[in-house]
């Protein structure tokens, strides 16, 4: 069951966009990934972007630590929201 605070914030405060890079026939996802990670990066990655596509907050979870806590993910979301609110 999803954490209520995370679910409610995702529903009410964010526009969710998922970018999948699995399809090797489609080059567009790789180009989008390259834009944000020109030197490469890990997947999954979570980002909060402003309306111009600028990164406000980014969470790349290390491969050697497969689980994050709900509190850590919620803190990342709050950081992005605070930076977005500061733009107004």
ChimeraX attribute file (.defattr): number of C-alpha atoms within 10 A of each C-alpha:
attribute: neighborCount
match mode: 1-to-1
recipient: residues
	/A:1	4
	/A:2	8
	/A:3	10
	/A:4	9
	/A:5	12
	/A:6	17
	/A:7	13
	/A:8	12
	/A:9	14
	/A:10	14
	/A:11	11
	/A:12	9
	/A:13	12
	/A:14	14
	/A:15	9
	/A:16	8
	/A:17	8
	/A:18	6
	/A:19	12
	/A:20	12
	/A:21	16
	/A:22	9
	/A:23	10
	/A:24	9
	/A:25	7
	/A:26	10
	/A:27	10
	/A:28	14
	/A:29	15
	/A:30	16
	/A:31	13
	/A:32	13
	/A:33	17
	/A:34	13
	/A:35	11
	/A:36	14
	/A:37	12
	/A:38	10
	/A:39	7
	/A:40	10
	/A:41	12
	/A:42	10
	/A:43	13
	/A:44	12
	/A:45	13
	/A:46	16
	/A:47	17
	/A:48	23
	/A:49	18
	/A:50	16
	/A:51	8
	/A:52	6
	/A:53	9
	/A:54	11
	/A:55	15
	/A:56	15
	/A:57	19
	/A:58	15
	/A:59	14
	/A:60	12
	/A:61	15
	/A:62	13
	/A:63	10
	/A:64	6
	/A:65	7
	/A:66	7
	/A:67	9
	/A:68	10
	/A:69	8
	/A:70	13
	/A:71	12
	/A:72	11
	/A:73	14
	/A:74	17
	/A:75	13
	/A:76	17
	/A:77	22
	/A:78	17
	/A:79	16
	/A:80	21
	/A:81	19
	/A:82	12
	/A:83	16
	/A:84	17
	/A:85	10
	/A:86	8
	/A:87	7
	/A:88	5
